[in-house]
C-alpha cells in the first residue's frame, strides 16, 4: 500500500459519505471534512451528514426503471447509503423514499462509529496535496469553488436547482384530497400518496395565477449567468425545473408533467381528474408531506396564496417553502478520467453533483466509485472502469465523453446505455427488460473478474 500521511474526503453529502465509508472499509484512515454548521449553504437545515435537501425520494426501485437499475447495482456493490435508505423507508409506491431526518442521522452515526473515519467540521479553501475525494456538492462554497477553478484551470459551470415545499399533513383537507398510488401500485392498501384533484376550470385558474406570480429576484451574479455571460452556463437544469418555468411552456405543460392525473382515480367520480397535485410522505410519522414536482422560486407569500388555490390545500401550513439556489458542477469531459480521477493530478477524485451527475442515486454511485478507486489506487490495485452496459458505467462514460457544448448534468436513464447489436427488434417494454437484465449480468461478471470487495 502506498504511504501517505492522510487521506481526505471533502464534503459530507451523499457522495462524500459513501466515499468515506468505502475508503474506511478498505482499511484506510480517512478524514471527512464537512463545513456545516460552521459555514452554511442556504439550503441545508441541519449539520447531519447525507442531508436530503430536495426530495426525500431516492427514485424508483423497480427494475424496469433506470434509477431502479442503478439502485440495484449499488445494493449489489454494498452501498452504505442504499442500505440505510432501505432501513428508513416510508411508503412511496414503487419509489424508495425515506424519512429524511432518520436517514441522515443514521448515516452520521454509522460513519462516526467507524474506527477509520474522523469527521472534521471545517471549511476547506484549498485542494490538499494528499489523496482526496472532492464531493462538495452543488452548493460548494465560494472559497472552495475558487480553489477548484484554479486547480482545473478553467471556468466552472452553473445551473439552477429548486426545492419543493413541504406541508403539514394535518392541514390537508382530506374531504377533498384522497389517498392513491398511480394505477394502485402502492405498498399500502389505501395508497401511498395524497392526491389533490383539479377540474379544468380550477387548473386553468391555477396556471394563470402561477404565470403572473411574483418570483424571488435573482442575485446579480445569477442574473449574469441567466443572461449567458458565462460560456456554457445553463439557467435551469431540465430535470428540476421550477413549476412556473414549466407552466410558461404552455397551458397544458403541467397537466402533462408534474400534475399529470393518469392512473389516479378520484373515488368521488371514479375517473381521473383533469390534473392532480401529489403529496408524498416526508418523514416516518407522516406529519409532513412533500409537494411532488413542485419546485419553485415564487415568493413565500405567493406560494401560500397560489398553492392554497389547489383543492384540498385551502388552509395548508408550510413546514418548508420552496426556493431556488445556484448549483455548481465542473466540466467533467475535460477534467476527469473514466475512473473519476482528475486529469490534472493523480489521487484527486471528484464525485457527486459537482462531477456532473444528477439525482440522489447518481451521487451515491459516484461517491462509491471515487472512494473505491482511491482506495484501490492506494493499495496498488487497478482502478475500476465499469462496463457501459451497466447503468453506473453508462453514466460515467457520458460524464467523461460528452460534447461540452451540450453538456448538462446526467441522471440514470436508458438512453445512455449502448444499443443492442444483435439485429433483434424489440418493443419498448422488452427493450427495457433486456437492458435491465443485461446490466445485472454484466455487473455480476465484472465484480467476479475484478475481485471487487463488497462490504
Buried (B, 14 or more C-beta within 10 A) or exposed (E): EEEBEEBBBBBBBBBBBBBBBBBBBBEBBBBBBBBBEEEEBEBBEEBBBBBBBBBBBBBBBBBBBBBBBBBBBBBBBBBBBBBBBBEBBBBBBBBBBBBBBBBBBBBBEBBEEBEBBBBBBEBBEEBBEEBBBBBBBBBBBEEBBBBBBEBBEBEBBBBBBBBBBBBBBEBBEEEBBBBBBBEEEBBEEEBBBBBBBBEEEBBBEBBEBBEEBEBBEBEEEBEBBBEEEBEBBBBBBEBBBBBBBBBEEEEBBBBBBBBBBEEBBBEEEEEBBBBBBBBBBBBBEBEBBBBBBBBBBBBEEBBBBBBEBBBBBEEBEBBBBBBBBBBBBBBBBEBBBBBBBBEEEEBBBBBBBBBBBBBBBBBBBBBBBBBBBBBBBBEEBEBBBBBBBBBBBBBBBBBBEBEEEEBBBBBBBBEBBEEBEEEEEEEEEEBBBBBBEBBBEBBEEBBEEBEBBEE
